[in-house]
Amino acid sequence: MIPPAPSEARPTAIGRVLVLCGLVAATTARAEDWPRFRGPDGTGVAENTGIPDTWTDADYAWVVDLPGEGHGSPVVADARLSIAYTSSTGRAKGSGLVVLDVASGSEIWRRTIAFRPAGLHRQNGFASWSPAVGGGLNVVSVADPDGHSVTGIDLDVIAGETQPRAWSRDFPGQDSTHGFGSSPAVVTPAPGGTPLAIIPVDHLGPSRLVALDAKTGDVVWEAERPAGEKSAYATPLVLRDGAGVPTAVVASSSSAGVRAYDVRDGAELWSTPPMPARVVASPILAGDLVIQTCGGGGAGKALWAIDRDTGEIRHTLKKRLPYVPTPVAYDGHLFLCGDNGVCSCVDLESFETVWTERVGRGFDASPVVLDGRVFAVDNDGVVHVFAASPEFRKIAAVPLGGPSSATPAYADGRLFLRTTDRLFCLRGPDVD
């Protein structure tokens, strides 16, 4: 069981959501970074951004064509943006990672990662993953039925060299009818310690959660997980104590349920029963609760709200739920945007649905909250902006001009938005 933080550091569920946002920012390498899928610790929340309610094409600081198509969300660290791409969303023969300068959008380097094309769900692609950044490296996890490659790539190229230095570790392949799409997380268990790359491997074969030394690629610990009837795609969640020190990582799949592991050695701390359907969305922390959804057939089937300390399932929901998009928690409420285009707001105290509104055509991307506003990109590439409040208030709808399945990223005073093959940078007013 995860030891609770001191009583004076454990506010109510409503207050803790607000405290958490400031806490994780203070415990990452730089408060301005967005170093993994959905930002610091996967919260999907940023404050004091200055990003406007609405904008036109003339307001973008830059727009670039990506080297190839993809659904992967951008990550940002140390003024470097990293994003996955593939030469085709069909029968591609490789995917890759490109690193851009956040101020100009200019390319710094790119690296191709070869793999054997395999079967895909029609909404998946060969670059649906996001890297994670920590310790000055990009950690990339890519798998096919023949093998699973995890690579750590320096953010910058050393003077006199043409490519960034890298390490690579190979693991057995992954068996999945829907294709690959999982993303890693990087966490440093103790201040000044060695960063760990947390790699989820939940598929039809022998499954596990692996922690690698992010600097070298050496295995630090490995936790076995039950093989499943359905592959899972969730990015692990990091839990922290009242001082902001990481204590546990949470990984989710249908067969394993939701399980917490000691970040230091991989010892299992608690677990739930198996989830009733496929897990695609990632676990998030909302106050003292871990939120996890599952689903299938384009709709969510269940939402569990789990005590972060004991693993007890406190609340369940079964209606108006997303399958692919991850919810976002803000100011005592949970905001969910469904695959069918319907968004809803749930009170985190009562777990009653406060409002339900049709917002877009459909969503694969997860919503994020900037300055008390939800930014949700629908499958047509329209950015919907509405108030993150218990009263629905639509603010804007801004088209990007192409389809999108990528979750927005915010860092360094800039909002980054991706369509299948283009990347947009919207600059806040305080950025030169």
C-alpha positions as CSV (number, residue, x, y, z in Angstrom):
1,M,0.0,0.0,0.0
2,I,1.2,3.5,-0.8
3,P,1.8,5.4,2.4
4,P,-0.4,8.5,2.7
5,A,1.1,11.9,2.7
6,P,0.9,13.9,6.0
7,S,-2.6,14.9,7.0
8,E,-1.9,18.6,6.5
9,A,-0.7,17.9,3.0
10,R,-3.9,15.9,2.0
11,P,-6.6,18.4,1.0
12,T,-10.1,17.5,-0.2
13,A,-10.5,15.9,-3.6
14,I,-11.6,19.2,-5.1
15,G,-8.6,21.0,-3.6
16,R,-6.1,18.3,-4.4
17,V,-6.7,18.5,-8.2
18,L,-5.6,22.1,-8.0
19,V,-2.7,21.4,-5.8
20,L,-1.5,18.6,-8.0
21,C,-1.2,20.8,-11.0
22,G,1.3,23.0,-9.2
23,L,3.0,20.1,-7.6
24,V,3.9,18.2,-10.7
25,A,5.1,21.4,-12.4
26,A,7.5,21.9,-9.5
27,T,8.8,18.4,-9.7
28,T,9.6,18.1,-13.4
29,A,12.9,19.2,-14.9
30,R,11.4,22.5,-16.1
31,A,8.0,23.9,-15.3
32,E,7.6,24.8,-19.0
33,D,8.1,21.2,-20.3
34,W,5.4,18.8,-21.6
35,P,7.7,15.7,-21.5
36,R,5.3,12.8,-22.1
37,F,1.8,12.0,-23.5
38,R,-0.6,14.6,-21.9
39,G,2.2,16.5,-20.2
40,P,3.7,16.3,-16.7
41,D,2.5,13.1,-15.0
42,G,-0.2,12.9,-17.7
43,T,-2.4,15.5,-16.1
44,G,-3.2,17.3,-19.3
45,V,-3.5,20.6,-17.4
46,A,-1.5,23.9,-17.7
47,E,-2.2,27.3,-16.1
48,N,-1.1,30.8,-16.9
49,T,-0.6,30.0,-20.5
50,G,-2.0,33.1,-22.1
51,I,-3.2,31.1,-25.1
52,P,-6.2,32.9,-26.6
53,D,-9.8,31.7,-26.7
54,T,-9.8,31.7,-30.5
55,W,-7.4,32.5,-33.4
56,T,-6.9,32.6,-37.1
57,D,-4.3,31.1,-39.5
58,A,-2.4,34.5,-39.3
59,D,-1.9,34.0,-35.5
60,Y,0.3,30.9,-35.8
61,A,4.0,31.5,-35.0
62,W,4.8,28.7,-37.5
63,V,3.3,25.8,-39.4
64,V,5.4,22.9,-40.7
65,D,4.8,19.9,-42.9
66,L,5.9,16.8,-41.0
67,P,8.2,14.2,-42.7
68,G,5.3,11.7,-42.7
69,E,1.9,11.0,-41.4
70,G,1.0,9.9,-37.9
71,H,-1.3,10.2,-34.9
72,G,1.3,10.5,-32.2
73,S,1.1,13.6,-29.9
74,P,4.1,16.0,-29.5
75,V,6.2,16.2,-26.4
76,V,8.4,19.1,-25.5
77,A,11.5,19.4,-23.2
78,D,14.5,21.8,-23.2
79,A,13.1,23.9,-26.0
80,R,13.0,20.8,-28.3
81,L,9.7,19.3,-29.7
82,S,9.7,15.6,-30.5
83,I,7.0,13.9,-32.6
84,A,6.5,10.6,-34.4
85,Y,5.9,10.1,-38.0
86,T,5.6,7.4,-40.6
87,S,5.9,7.4,-44.4
88,S,2.3,6.1,-44.7
89,T,-0.6,5.2,-42.5
90,G,-1.1,2.2,-44.8
91,R,1.6,-0.5,-45.4
92,A,4.5,1.5,-44.1
93,K,8.0,0.0,-43.7
94,G,9.3,2.3,-41.0
95,S,8.4,5.1,-38.6
96,G,10.5,7.8,-37.2
97,L,11.1,10.5,-34.7
98,V,11.8,14.1,-35.7
99,V,13.0,16.8,-33.3
100,L,12.2,20.5,-34.0
101,D,13.2,23.8,-32.4
102,V,10.1,25.1,-30.6
103,A,10.8,28.8,-31.4
104,S,11.1,28.4,-35.2
105,G,9.8,24.9,-36.1
106,S,13.1,24.2,-37.8
107,E,14.2,20.6,-37.9
108,I,17.2,19.6,-35.7
109,W,17.4,15.9,-36.6
110,R,15.3,12.9,-37.5
111,R,15.8,9.2,-37.0
112,T,14.1,6.3,-38.7
113,I,13.0,3.2,-36.8
114,A,12.5,0.1,-38.9
115,F,9.8,-2.5,-38.2
116,R,7.7,-5.2,-40.0
117,P,4.3,-3.8,-41.0
118,A,1.5,-5.9,-39.4
119,G,-2.2,-5.7,-38.9
120,L,-3.8,-2.5,-37.7
121,H,-7.1,-1.2,-36.5
122,R,-8.5,1.2,-39.2
123,Q,-8.1,4.1,-36.7
124,N,-4.5,3.2,-35.8
125,G,-1.3,3.9,-37.7
126,F,2.4,3.1,-37.4
127,A,3.2,6.3,-35.6
128,S,0.4,6.5,-33.0
129,W,2.9,6.5,-30.1
130,S,4.5,9.4,-28.3
131,P,8.1,9.5,-27.0
132,A,8.9,10.5,-23.4
133,V,11.8,12.8,-22.4
134,G,13.9,12.6,-19.3
135,G,17.6,13.0,-18.5
136,G,18.3,14.8,-21.8
137,L,17.0,11.8,-23.9
138,N,14.0,10.9,-25.9
139,V,12.8,7.4,-25.0
140,V,11.0,5.7,-27.9
141,S,9.2,2.4,-27.7
142,V,8.1,0.6,-30.9
143,A,7.0,-3.0,-31.4
144,D,5.9,-5.4,-34.1
145,P,5.2,-9.2,-33.9
146,D,8.9,-9.9,-34.4
147,G,10.4,-7.6,-31.8
148,H,10.1,-4.7,-29.5
149,S,12.7,-2.0,-29.6
150,V,13.2,0.6,-26.9
151,T,15.7,3.4,-27.8
152,G,17.1,6.3,-25.9
153,I,18.2,9.1,-28.1
154,D,20.0,12.3,-27.1
155,L,17.9,15.5,-27.6
156,D,20.8,17.2,-29.3
157,V,23.6,16.3,-31.7
158,I,27.1,16.6,-30.4
159,A,29.2,19.1,-32.4
160,G,31.1,17.4,-35.2
161,E,28.6,14.5,-35.4
162,T,25.6,14.1,-37.8
163,Q,23.2,12.1,-35.6
164,P,22.4,12.1,-31.9
165,R,23.9,9.4,-29.8
166,A,21.6,6.6,-28.7
167,W,21.3,3.3,-26.9
168,S,18.8,0.5,-27.9
169,R,17.4,-2.6,-26.1
170,D,15.5,-5.4,-27.8
171,F,12.7,-7.4,-26.3
172,P,10.3,-10.0,-27.6
173,G,7.7,-8.9,-30.1
174,Q,4.1,-7.9,-29.3
175,D,1.0,-9.7,-30.6
176,S,-1.9,-7.4,-31.2
177,T,-4.7,-7.5,-33.7
178,H,-5.0,-3.7,-33.5
179,G,-1.3,-2.9,-33.9
180,F,1.1,-1.1,-31.6
181,G,0.5,2.3,-30.0
182,S,1.7,2.4,-26.4
183,S,3.8,5.3,-25.0
184,P,6.4,5.3,-22.2
185,A,6.9,7.5,-19.2
186,V,10.1,8.7,-17.6
187,V,10.3,9.3,-13.9
188,T,13.1,10.0,-11.4
189,P,12.4,8.1,-8.1
190,A,14.6,10.4,-6.0
191,P,15.9,14.0,-6.5
192,G,19.2,13.8,-8.3
193,G,18.7,10.1,-9.0
194,T,18.7,8.1,-12.1
195,P,15.7,8.6,-14.4
196,L,13.7,5.5,-15.2
197,A,12.0,4.8,-18.5
198,I,8.7,2.9,-17.7
199,I,7.7,0.7,-20.6
200,P,4.2,-0.9,-20.7
201,V,3.9,-4.2,-22.5
202,D,0.3,-5.4,-22.4
203,H,-0.6,-7.6,-25.3
204,L,-1.9,-11.1,-26.2
205,G,1.4,-12.8,-25.1
206,P,3.4,-12.7,-21.9
207,S,3.0,-9.1,-20.6
208,R,5.1,-7.0,-18.2
209,L,5.9,-3.5,-17.0
210,V,9.6,-2.8,-17.4
211,A,11.8,0.0,-15.8
212,L,15.0,0.8,-17.7
213,D,17.8,3.1,-16.7
214,A,17.0,6.0,-19.1
215,K,20.7,6.8,-19.4
216,T,21.9,3.4,-20.4
217,G,18.9,1.2,-21.2
218,D,19.8,-1.4,-18.5
219,V,16.9,-3.2,-16.9
220,V,16.3,-1.9,-13.4
221,W,13.2,-4.0,-12.6
222,E,10.5,-5.9,-14.3
223,A,7.0,-6.8,-13.1
224,E,5.2,-9.7,-14.8
225,R,1.6,-9.1,-15.8
226,P,-1.0,-11.5,-17.0
227,A,-1.3,-12.1,-20.8
228,G,-4.6,-10.8,-22.0
229,E,-7.3,-11.5,-24.6
230,K,-7.0,-7.8,-25.6
231,S,-3.9,-5.6,-26.0
232,A,-3.8,-2.4,-24.0
233,Y,-2.5,1.1,-24.9
234,A,-2.4,3.1,-21.7
235,T,0.6,5.2,-20.7
236,P,1.6,4.6,-17.1
237,L,0.6,7.1,-14.4
238,V,3.1,8.3,-11.8
239,L,1.9,8.8,-8.2
240,R,3.7,11.1,-5.9
241,D,3.7,11.7,-2.1
242,G,2.9,15.0,-0.4
243,A,6.5,16.3,-1.0
244,G,6.2,15.5,-4.8
245,V,8.5,12.5,-4.6
246,P,7.4,9.7,-7.0
247,T,6.2,6.6,-5.0
248,A,4.4,4.4,-7.6
249,V,3.6,3.8,-11.2
250,V,0.1,2.7,-12.2
251,A,-0.4,0.5,-15.3
252,S,-3.8,-0.7,-16.7
253,S,-5.1,-3.4,-19.0
254,S,-8.2,-5.5,-19.3
255,S,-6.6,-8.7,-18.0
256,A,-4.5,-7.1,-15.3
257,G,-7.0,-4.5,-14.2
258,V,-5.4,-1.4,-12.7
259,R,-2.2,-2.1,-10.6
260,A,0.2,0.1,-8.7
261,Y,3.9,-0.8,-8.5
262,D,6.6,0.6,-6.2
263,V,8.7,2.9,-8.5
264,R,11.9,1.8,-6.8
265,D,11.7,-2.0,-7.3
266,G,8.5,-2.9,-9.2
267,A,6.9,-4.5,-6.2
268,E,3.1,-4.7,-6.6
269,L,1.3,-2.4,-4.1
270,W,-2.3,-3.0,-5.0
271,S,-4.5,-4.3,-7.8
272,T,-8.1,-4.2,-8.9
273,P,-10.0,-7.1,-10.6
274,P,-9.7,-7.3,-14.4
275,M,-11.5,-4.5,-16.4
276,P,-14.5,-5.6,-18.4
277,A,-13.3,-4.3,-21.8
278,R,-10.2,-3.1,-23.7
279,V,-8.1,-0.4,-22.1
280,V,-6.9,2.3,-24.5
281,A,-7.2,5.5,-22.4
282,S,-4.5,6.2,-19.8
283,P,-5.0,6.3,-16.1
284,I,-5.1,9.8,-14.5
285,L,-5.1,11.2,-11.0
286,A,-8.2,13.2,-9.8
287,G,-7.7,14.2,-6.2
288,D,-7.2,10.9,-4.3
289,L,-8.7,8.8,-7.1
290,V,-7.1,7.0,-10.0
291,I,-9.5,7.3,-13.0
292,Q,-9.5,4.5,-15.6
293,T,-11.9,3.8,-18.5
294,C,-12.3,0.9,-20.8
295,G,-14.4,0.2,-23.8
296,G,-14.9,-1.2,-27.3
297,G,-16.8,-0.8,-30.5
298,G,-16.3,3.0,-30.4
299,A,-17.8,3.5,-26.9
300,G,-16.7,3.4,-23.3
301,K,-18.0,0.5,-21.3
302,A,-16.9,1.4,-17.7
303,L,-15.2,4.1,-15.7
304,W,-13.6,3.2,-12.4
305,A,-12.6,5.7,-9.7
306,I,-10.0,3.9,-7.6
307,D,-8.5,4.9,-4.2
308,R,-4.9,5.8,-4.9
309,D,-3.7,4.3,-1.6
310,T,-5.6,1.0,-1.4
311,G,-6.8,0.1,-4.9
312,E,-10.4,0.1,-3.7
313,I,-12.9,0.9,-6.4
314,R,-14.9,3.8,-5.0
315,H,-17.2,4.8,-7.9
316,T,-18.2,3.3,-11.2
317,L,-19.9,4.8,-14.3
318,K,-21.3,2.9,-17.3
319,K,-22.9,5.6,-19.5
320,R,-21.7,8.4,-21.7
321,L,-18.0,7.4,-21.5
322,P,-15.1,7.6,-24.0
323,Y,-13.2,4.6,-25.3
324,V,-10.1,6.0,-26.8
325,P,-9.7,9.6,-25.4
326,T,-8.4,10.0,-21.8
327,P,-10.5,12.2,-19.5
328,V,-9.1,15.3,-17.9
329,A,-9.7,16.4,-14.3
330,Y,-9.9,20.1,-13.3
331,D,-11.3,22.0,-10.3
332,G,-13.3,19.2,-8.8
333,H,-14.8,18.0,-12.1
334,L,-14.0,15.4,-14.7
335,F,-14.3,16.3,-18.4
336,L,-14.8,13.5,-20.9
337,C,-15.0,13.7,-24.7
338,G,-16.4,10.6,-26.3
339,D,-15.5,8.8,-29.5
340,N,-19.0,9.8,-30.8
341,G,-18.4,13.6,-30.4
342,V,-20.4,14.0,-27.1
343,C,-18.6,15.6,-24.2
344,S,-19.7,15.5,-20.5
345,C,-18.8,16.9,-17.1
346,V,-18.9,14.7,-14.0
347,D,-18.8,16.1,-10.4
348,L,-15.8,14.4,-8.6
349,E,-17.6,14.5,-5.2
350,S,-20.9,13.0,-6.1
351,F,-19.9,11.3,-9.4
352,E,-23.1,12.7,-10.9
353,T,-23.1,13.9,-14.5
354,V,-23.5,17.7,-14.5
355,W,-23.9,18.2,-18.3
356,T,-23.7,16.4,-21.6
357,E,-23.4,18.2,-24.9
358,R,-22.6,17.2,-28.5
359,V,-19.4,19.1,-29.3
360,G,-17.7,17.6,-32.4
361,R,-18.1,14.8,-35.0
362,G,-16.0,12.4,-33.0
363,F,-12.8,12.3,-30.9
364,D,-9.7,10.1,-30.8
365,A,-7.5,12.8,-29.3
366,S,-7.7,13.5,-25.5
367,P,-8.9,16.8,-24.2
368,V,-6.5,19.1,-22.2
369,V,-7.2,22.1,-20.0
370,L,-5.5,25.5,-20.4
371,D,-6.4,28.3,-18.1
372,G,-9.7,26.8,-17.1
373,R,-10.7,26.0,-20.7
374,V,-11.0,22.6,-22.3
375,F,-9.2,22.3,-25.7
376,A,-10.5,19.2,-27.6
377,V,-9.5,18.4,-31.1
378,D,-12.0,16.3,-33.1
379,N,-11.3,13.8,-35.9
380,D,-12.0,16.5,-38.5
381,G,-9.2,18.6,-37.0
382,V,-11.5,21.2,-35.4
383,V,-10.2,22.6,-32.1
384,H,-13.2,23.0,-29.8
385,V,-12.8,25.3,-26.8
386,F,-15.2,25.3,-23.9
387,A,-15.2,26.3,-20.3
388,A,-13.9,23.8,-17.8
389,S,-16.8,24.4,-15.5
390,P,-20.0,22.8,-14.2
391,E,-21.9,25.0,-16.7
392,F,-21.4,24.2,-20.4
393,R,-20.2,27.3,-22.3
394,K,-18.9,26.9,-25.8
395,I,-16.1,29.4,-26.5
396,A,-14.8,28.7,-30.0
397,A,-14.3,26.1,-32.8
398,V,-11.1,26.6,-34.9
399,P,-10.5,24.3,-37.9
400,L,-6.9,23.1,-38.6
401,G,-7.7,22.2,-42.2
402,G,-7.0,18.4,-41.9
403,P,-7.9,15.3,-39.9
404,S,-6.4,14.8,-36.4
405,S,-6.1,12.2,-33.8
406,A,-3.3,13.8,-31.8
407,T,-3.7,15.3,-28.3
408,P,-2.5,18.9,-28.0
409,A,0.7,19.8,-26.1
410,Y,1.6,23.1,-24.3
411,A,5.1,24.2,-23.4
412,D,7.3,27.3,-23.4
413,G,4.3,29.6,-23.8
414,R,3.2,27.8,-26.9
415,L,0.3,25.5,-27.9
416,F,1.2,22.7,-30.4
417,L,-1.5,21.1,-32.5
418,R,-1.1,18.3,-35.0
419,T,-3.1,17.2,-38.0
420,T,-2.1,13.9,-39.7
421,D,0.8,15.5,-41.5
422,R,1.2,19.1,-40.2
423,L,2.2,20.7,-37.0
424,F,1.0,24.1,-35.8
425,C,2.5,26.4,-33.1
426,L,0.2,29.0,-31.5
427,R,2.2,31.5,-29.4
428,G,1.0,33.1,-26.2
429,P,1.2,36.9,-25.8
430,D,4.3,36.9,-23.5
431,V,6.5,34.9,-25.9
432,D,8.9,36.8,-28.2
